[in-house]
Amino acid sequence: LNLELNTGDKIPIQHKLKRAVALADIAVTQNRLKSAPELVIKYAQLAREAYIECVGADTPHSGLISCMMTLGTANKRLGDWNKVVECFEQVAEMASALGETQDYPFYLILSLNEMGNAYDKLGEVGKGLELLQQAESLLPDTWDDRYASVAFNTIYRYGSALHKVGRVAEAQQRFQRILDLPVRGGVDEMMTKAKANDSLGEMFHQSGQVNIA
């Protein structure tokens, strides 16, 4: 596929959409390979522009949402937390525009989670805590494999934020909940469990309950 396609407006819309998908796939692949964030951002921005050309800037297209998520993740790796907030605010807006569809809660939880974490990194602990609480409150009672990693991460981040503001008992509840949850085979889930176990052990140690830790 020629990723340039500089042949004017005569290109059929399906070809333009294929170009957008191809660019987005490159961005996602480069992100997973931990390539330079600047490279990921380059392709994600090109993909975003291509999607906008096809569907418009205000259409909550899943491909456009994916581009903004990739941009947010790449900016997170750069430590540009203001950009992270900006990207995931757009994800949240587009998720809300989806209405009560299957994808709506997933995108909304993920975006609230990432914005909460970004605000915490920016030193706006209260704002971060509020957004993480919203994300946790939207988690379903049960979830499939798609939700698992986001759910584990949301609960852990909310627990960490609670601990930071001195709400120790509530933080312990979140970390313990992660340890009690079944793992569906995801590496991210196992890593989050390990972090929750370490955090819980550290909290018990600080409180003098060394034997429990």
C-alpha positions in Angstrom: 0.0 0.0 0.0 1.4 3.4 -1.0 1.1 5.4 2.2 1.5 8.7 0.4 -1.4 8.4 -2.2 -0.9 12.1 -3.2 -3.2 11.9 -6.2 -5.9 14.4 -5.2 -9.5 14.1 -4.3 -10.2 11.4 -7.0 -9.1 8.7 -4.6 -12.2 6.6 -3.7 -13.2 6.9 0.0 -12.5 3.2 0.6 -8.9 3.7 -0.5 -8.5 6.7 1.8 -9.9 4.6 4.7 -7.4 1.8 3.9 -4.7 4.4 4.1 -5.9 5.5 7.5 -6.1 1.9 8.7 -2.6 1.2 7.4 -1.1 4.2 9.1 -2.9 3.5 12.3 -1.6 -0.1 12.2 2.0 1.1 11.8 1.6 3.5 14.8 0.1 0.7 17.0 2.9 -1.7 16.0 5.6 0.8 16.6 4.2 1.6 20.0 4.1 -2.1 20.9 7.7 -2.5 19.8 8.6 0.4 22.1 9.9 2.4 19.1 10.8 6.1 19.6 7.6 7.9 20.8 8.2 10.6 18.2 7.9 8.0 15.4 4.7 6.6 16.9 3.3 10.1 17.2 4.2 10.8 13.6 2.2 7.9 12.2 -0.7 8.2 14.7 -1.1 11.9 13.6 -1.0 11.0 10.0 -3.6 8.2 10.6 -5.8 10.7 12.6 -5.7 13.2 9.7 -6.6 10.4 7.3 -9.6 9.3 9.4 -10.8 12.8 9.8 -10.7 13.2 6.0 -12.9 10.1 5.7 -15.3 10.5 8.5 -15.0 14.0 9.9 -13.4 15.3 13.1 -16.6 14.9 15.2 -17.5 11.4 14.2 -16.8 8.9 17.0 -15.2 6.3 14.7 -13.4 3.5 16.4 -10.3 4.0 14.3 -10.2 7.7 15.2 -10.5 6.8 18.9 -7.7 4.2 18.5 -5.4 6.9 17.0 -6.0 9.2 20.0 -5.3 6.4 22.4 -2.1 5.7 20.6 -1.1 9.3 20.7 -1.9 9.5 24.4 0.2 6.4 25.1 3.2 7.8 23.1 3.0 11.1 24.9 2.9 9.2 28.2 6.2 7.6 27.3 7.6 11.1 26.6 6.3 12.3 29.9 4.2 15.0 28.3 1.3 14.7 30.7 -0.6 17.7 29.5 -0.7 16.1 26.0 -1.9 12.8 27.6 -4.8 14.7 29.2 -5.6 16.4 25.9 -5.6 13.1 24.0 -7.7 11.1 26.4 -10.2 14.0 26.9 -10.9 13.6 23.2 -11.2 9.8 23.7 -13.7 10.4 26.5 -15.7 12.9 24.4 -15.9 10.5 21.4 -16.8 7.6 23.8 -19.7 9.6 25.2 -20.8 10.3 21.6 -21.0 6.5 21.0 -23.9 6.3 23.4 -24.8 3.1 25.1 -22.9 0.8 22.8 -20.6 -2.1 23.8 -17.5 0.1 23.3 -18.7 3.1 25.3 -17.9 2.0 28.8 -14.5 0.5 27.9 -13.3 3.7 26.2 -14.7 5.9 28.9 -13.1 3.9 31.8 -9.7 3.7 30.0 -9.7 7.5 29.3 -10.7 8.4 32.8 -8.0 6.1 34.1 -5.3 7.7 31.9 -6.4 11.2 32.7 -6.5 10.5 36.4 -2.9 9.1 36.2 -1.8 12.1 34.2 -3.3 14.7 36.6 -1.6 12.9 39.4 1.8 13.1 37.6 1.1 16.8 37.1 0.7 17.3 40.8 -3.1 17.7 40.7 -3.7 14.8 43.1 -7.3 15.7 44.0 -8.3 15.9 40.3 -6.5 12.7 39.6 -8.2 10.9 42.5 -11.6 12.1 41.4 -11.1 10.8 37.8 -9.8 7.4 39.0 -12.7 7.1 41.4 -15.1 7.7 38.4 -13.2 5.1 36.4 -13.4 2.5 39.1 -17.1 3.2 39.7 -17.8 2.4 36.0 -16.2 -1.0 36.1 -18.7 -3.8 35.5 -19.3 -6.5 38.1 -17.7 -9.0 35.8 -15.6 -8.5 32.7 -14.2 -10.3 29.8 -10.6 -10.6 28.6 -10.7 -7.2 27.0 -11.6 -5.4 30.2 -9.2 -7.4 32.5 -6.0 -5.4 32.0 -7.8 -2.0 32.2 -9.8 -3.1 35.3 -6.7 -4.3 37.2 -4.8 -1.1 36.3 -7.7 1.1 37.2 -8.1 -0.5 40.7 -4.4 -0.4 41.3 -4.0 3.3 40.3 -7.0 4.3 42.4 -5.5 2.4 45.4 -2.2 4.1 44.9 -3.9 7.5 44.7 -5.9 6.8 47.9 -2.7 5.8 49.7 -1.0 9.0 48.6 -3.7 11.1 50.3 -3.6 9.0 53.5 -6.8 7.0 53.0 -4.8 3.8 53.9 -7.7 1.4 54.7 -9.4 2.2 51.4 -6.1 1.7 49.5 -5.5 -1.6 51.2 -9.0 -2.8 50.1 -8.1 -2.0 46.5 -4.8 -3.8 46.6 -6.3 -6.8 48.3 -9.1 -6.8 45.7 -6.5 -7.1 42.9 -4.9 -10.0 44.7 -8.2 -11.8 45.0 -9.2 -11.3 41.4 -8.6 -14.2 39.0 -6.0 -13.7 36.2 -7.2 -14.4 32.7 -3.7 -15.1 31.5 -2.6 -11.6 30.7 1.0 -10.5 31.5 -0.2 -7.0 32.4 -2.6 -8.5 35.0 0.2 -10.6 36.6 2.4 -7.5 36.7 -0.3 -5.5 38.4 -0.9 -8.2 40.9 2.8 -8.2 41.7 2.7 -4.4 42.2 -0.4 -4.6 44.4 1.3 -7.3 46.5 4.4 -5.1 47.0 2.3 -2.1 47.8 0.3 -4.0 50.4 3.4 -5.5 51.9 5.0 -2.1 52.2 1.9 -0.7 53.9 1.8 -3.5 56.4 5.5 -3.1 57.1 5.0 0.7 57.7 2.2 0.0 60.1 4.3 -2.6 62.0 2.4 -5.6 60.8 5.5 -7.2 59.4 4.3 -10.8 59.9 1.2 -10.2 57.7 3.4 -8.8 54.9 
